[in-house]
Amino acid sequence: MAKTEMTIDSIRVASKSSNRNLILKEKLADRYLPIWIGNAEADAIAVKLQGVQCTRPLTHDFLCAVIEALGATMKSAVVNKLQNDTFYAKVTLVTDRGEIDVDCRPSDAIAVAVRVDAPVFADKEVLDRAGVATNADE
């Protein structure tokens, strides 16, 4: 499966509904992947990106602590499937017994990835179906 490295471009709020849209951008191109995510997950990603310190660990901080306590590290997050307008993802964990892929929501995968500085990828097929290309004239 071919995949492309992505960066987090922004988290946007829809003005009428207050829904959140996570905008991923191809690292080496001008194609974007918008993904609707929950408010709690958007806040969890934004808190980390903005360097806000919470007095208590958030759910994704807890998950990172569990991964570390088990002796594993997170290798990457991949938005790997789009089915019926729903995005799917997986995280790859490296353990002493090898790599393990764990299915999850893209928002959760990215919320953990930003905490451990793991790269985020999108499957080429997902980008081809849902990516939005821009150019300098737009």
C-alpha distance (Angstrom), angle and dihedral (degrees) to the residues before:
residue distance angle dihedral
M1 . . .
A2 3.80 . .
K3 3.77 115.0 .
T4 3.78 136.8 -176.5
E5 3.80 127.0 -144.5
M6 3.79 113.7 -115.8
T7 3.80 136.4 -164.4
I8 3.77 128.0 -152.1
D9 3.78 105.8 -104.7
S10 3.80 99.1 178.0
I11 3.76 149.2 -45.4
R12 3.77 111.4 -120.6
V13 3.77 132.3 -167.2
A14 3.79 120.2 -138.6
S15 3.80 104.7 -127.3
K16 3.81 98.2 -140.0
S17 3.79 100.5 39.1
S18 3.83 104.9 24.6
N19 3.82 88.0 -132.2
R20 3.80 114.8 149.5
N21 3.77 126.3 -124.2
L22 3.79 119.0 -162.1
I23 3.79 109.3 -150.9
L24 3.80 115.3 -155.2
K25 3.81 119.2 -170.8
E26 3.77 128.9 -156.6
K27 3.78 106.4 -107.5
L28 3.81 94.5 -135.0
A29 3.82 101.9 28.5
D30 3.79 143.7 41.0
R31 3.78 99.6 -104.2
Y32 3.79 121.2 117.0
L33 3.78 133.0 -157.4
P34 3.84 113.7 -153.1
I35 3.80 115.3 -160.6
W36 3.81 124.3 -177.7
I37 3.81 109.1 -133.0
G38 3.78 137.4 176.3
N39 3.78 122.0 -88.7
A40 3.81 93.8 -117.0
E41 3.81 92.2 52.0
A42 3.81 91.5 45.6
D43 3.79 89.6 52.1
A44 3.82 91.2 47.2
I45 3.81 90.9 54.0
A46 3.82 93.8 43.1
V47 3.82 93.6 48.5
K48 3.79 90.9 57.3
L49 3.80 95.6 42.0
Q50 3.80 90.6 50.8
G51 3.80 93.1 47.2
V52 3.80 94.2 -120.7
Q53 3.80 112.7 166.0
C54 3.80 115.1 -139.7
T55 3.78 120.8 -154.7
R56 3.80 91.0 -135.5
P57 3.81 128.9 32.9
L58 3.79 115.6 -95.2
T59 3.81 120.0 -135.0
H60 3.81 92.6 -93.3
D61 3.82 91.2 49.0
F62 3.79 87.7 52.6
L63 3.81 90.9 50.8
C64 3.81 90.5 51.1
A65 3.82 89.7 51.1
V66 3.83 90.6 50.8
I67 3.81 92.0 49.7
E68 3.80 90.4 50.0
A69 3.82 93.5 44.7
L70 3.79 88.9 54.8
G71 3.80 90.0 54.3
A72 3.80 95.3 -110.8
T73 3.79 132.7 124.7
M74 3.77 130.5 -154.4
K75 3.79 112.5 -113.6
S76 3.81 99.3 -177.2
A77 3.78 150.1 -32.1
V78 3.81 119.3 -125.4
V79 3.79 129.4 -169.0
N80 3.77 91.5 -146.2
K81 3.79 109.5 166.6
L82 3.80 143.7 30.4
Q83 3.77 114.7 -164.4
N84 3.82 127.4 164.0
D85 3.83 90.3 -11.0
T86 3.81 91.1 -55.2
F87 3.80 122.2 117.7
Y88 3.80 120.8 -141.3
A89 3.77 130.0 -164.3
K90 3.74 143.4 -178.2
V91 3.75 135.7 -154.9
T92 3.77 121.5 -143.9
L93 3.78 114.7 -141.1
V94 3.78 123.1 -165.7
T95 3.80 114.0 -142.6
D96 3.78 135.0 169.4
R97 3.83 86.1 -97.9
G98 3.81 94.9 52.5
E99 3.78 136.2 -91.6
I100 3.79 122.4 -27.8
D101 3.81 124.8 -165.0
V102 3.80 116.0 -148.7
D103 3.81 121.6 -167.0
C104 3.80 116.6 -132.4
R105 3.78 144.7 141.0
P106 3.82 115.7 -71.2
S107 3.79 91.1 -120.3
D108 3.81 92.0 56.2
A109 3.79 92.9 44.8
I110 3.79 91.0 51.9
A111 3.82 94.2 42.9
V112 3.81 88.4 57.3
A113 3.82 94.2 40.5
V114 3.81 92.8 56.4
R115 3.79 89.9 52.2
V116 3.81 95.0 53.7
D117 3.81 97.2 31.9
A118 3.81 92.8 -116.7
P119 3.81 119.7 158.9
V120 3.80 120.9 -103.9
F121 3.80 120.9 -141.0
A122 3.79 137.1 -178.7
D123 3.77 124.1 -149.0
K124 3.81 111.3 -111.2
E125 3.81 91.6 -124.7
V126 3.82 91.0 54.4
L127 3.81 90.7 49.5
D128 3.79 91.7 47.9
R129 3.81 91.0 52.6
A130 3.80 101.9 39.0
G131 3.80 106.7 15.8
V132 3.78 119.5 115.8
A133 3.78 116.4 -145.8
T134 3.78 121.9 -152.0
N135 3.73 134.5 -175.0
A136 3.80 134.5 -159.8
D137 3.84 92.5 -98.9
E138 3.83 94.6 59.8
